[in-house]
Amino acid sequence: MELADTHCHLYLEDFRDDLSEVFSRSLEAGVSRIFLPAIDWASVEAMQKLSHPSVELYRMAGIHPCSVHETFSLDEQLLYDTVYRSDFVAVGETGLDYYWDKGKIEEQKKSLSAHCRVAKAVGKPVILHNRESTSDLLDLIEREQDGSLTGIWHCFNGSVEEGERAIDLGLHLGIGGVLTFRNAGVDQTVKELPLDRMVLESDAPYLAPAPNRGKRNEPAWVAITASKLATVLKLSEDEIAERTTKNTLSLFGLDT
């Protein structure tokens, strides 16, 4: 069973002391592909120092909405030059976050639009953070969509209608630990949405799935989310692994 973790921050200090063990547990769980979204330029540099002989690591570049400030100005040319490189597979993570600071909404929107422009220019997916901003996020994606924009709604936790709209706008849905949370409702929502537009993610070190909720998350626990998704959709774990990994490779242009 081969699984892919499409969203993991392995370059953070949380993994400094046991990274080799984290990789070993990932491989034992069948997670042999890990995708690394950036949160700022420092993380782009940090992730390039990571390597493992048996785990495929895929890099991205972008500015997280919580890294945007009032005087923020994205170097769009630098972002383009970085993600144009063959060793970068996507743009992000970017997006909108109205939970931590509603005072930077316009700056966040400008940053997101710039990331979308770069993603379209290089023909690679955009990875979207969304917290309490779904309507604005999807409205902006709709304005930016010219038929060429693809991406992932990271940590999907929307309604069926919002999920359907995101899919219609060309997005995949990132299914992570929130799927396993009691009363979150994501398990009921995903029943109504197509598996061929879902990918798995950890968001490690955050959002560990139950029964590990509250602990430091890690890529190996994508297998827990995959198992829960199999139960929800009444499919085998092997089929969930096969289909979500196929979705991942197709989206990131790695299946050719």
C-alpha positions, -999 to 999 in steps of 0.1 A, spaced: 0 0 0 15 33 -12 3 65 4 12 102 -3 12 130 23 4 161 2 9 186 30 37 183 57 60 208 74 89 184 81 114 213 80 101 228 113 119 226 146 93 201 158 111 174 139 147 184 147 155 157 172 140 126 156 136 132 119 152 99 109 128 80 131 99 100 116 110 90 81 113 53 92 78 53 107 65 70 75 80 42 53 66 15 77 31 30 72 35 31 34 39 68 32 68 71 7 59 105 -9 59 137 12 50 171 -2 65 202 16 45 234 14 64 266 24 52 292 49 78 318 41 112 322 23 131 308 53 111 276 51 120 273 14 156 273 23 151 249 52 132 223 32 160 221 6 183 207 33 160 177 38 167 144 20 161 107 25 172 78 2 138 60 3 113 88 7 104 111 -22 103 147 -10 86 173 -31 91 210 -25 69 241 -29 74 278 -24 50 305 -12 40 328 16 14 316 42 -14 341 48 -3 344 84 31 355 72 15 385 54 17 418 72 4 453 67 34 464 46 38 431 29 50 431 -7 55 398 -25 84 395 -48 64 379 -76 93 375 -99 113 357 -72 84 334 -66 81 327 -103 118 320 -107 117 296 -77 87 275 -86 96 274 -123 124 251 -113 119 214 -119 126 206 -82 95 225 -71 61 210 -78 36 236 -66 30 272 -54 21 276 -17 10 275 7 -10 306 3 -47 315 9 -67 334 34 -69 333 72 -95 354 90 -91 336 123 -58 351 135 -60 386 120 -89 402 102 -69 434 98 -48 421 69 -76 409 46 -67 430 16 -30 422 19 -38 385 21 -61 388 -10 -33 405 -30 -8 379 -20 -32 351 -29 -39 366 -63 -2 369 -70 3 333 -61 -25 323 -85 -9 343 -113 24 325 -107 8 291 -105 -10 297 -139 22 310 -154 43 279 -145 15 254 -149 17 240 -113 -9 237 -86 -16 263 -59 -20 251 -23 -47 269 -4 -49 276 33 -85 285 44 -96 295 78 -130 312 83 -126 326 48 -143 301 25 -166 325 6 -139 350 -1 -114 323 -10 -136 306 -35 -148 339 -49 -112 349 -55 -103 316 -71 -133 320 -94 -120 354 -105 -85 339 -111 -97 308 -129 -91 309 -166 -92 272 -172 -56 266 -163 -56 270 -125 -54 238 -104 -47 233 -67 -57 219 -33 -81 232 -7 -58 222 21 -75 208 53 -109 206 37 -137 211 62 -164 228 42 -199 219 34 -210 196 5 -220 227 -15 -186 244 -8 -168 212 -17 -187 209 -50 -180 245 -58 -143 241 -51 -142 210 -74 -161 229 -101 -134 256 -98 -107 230 -105 -95 222 -70 -88 190 -52 -98 185 -16 -70 178 10 -83 152 35 -65 152 68 -68 145 105 -100 166 109 -118 137 91 -113 116 123 -125 143 147 -157 136 165 -184 161 157 -163 178 130 -187 166 104 -161 161 77 -169 124 75 -205 131 66 -195 157 40 -170 136 21 -196 108 16 -212 132 -9 -181 142 -28 -161 124 -55 -131 104 -43 -113 112 -76 -109 148 -63 -95 139 -29 -59 137 -18 -45 128 17 -25 150 39 -11 152 75 -4 189 80 23 176 104 32 187 130 -4 200 133 -39 184 134 -30 148 144 -58 124 137 -77 106 165 -67 87 186 -35 108 185 -53 142 186 -32 168 205 1 150 199 27 161 173 14 149 140 37 131 115 34 116 80 29 80 91 -4 90 106 -18 96 71 -25 59 72 -50 65 100 -68 91 79 -68 67 50 -83 40 71 -110 64 83 -118 74 47 -121 38 37 -146 32 65 -166 63 55 -167 55 18 -171 17 24 -140 9 4 -109 -11 12 -78 7 25 -59 -5 -5 -84 12 -29 -82 44 -9 -44 43 -11 -44 35 -48 -69 61 -58 -57 90 -36 -21 84 -46 -31 83 -83 -50 116 -78 -19 131 -62 5 120 -89 -18 133 -116 -24 167 -100 13 173 -95 22 161 -130 42 131 -116 24 104 -135 40 108 -168 
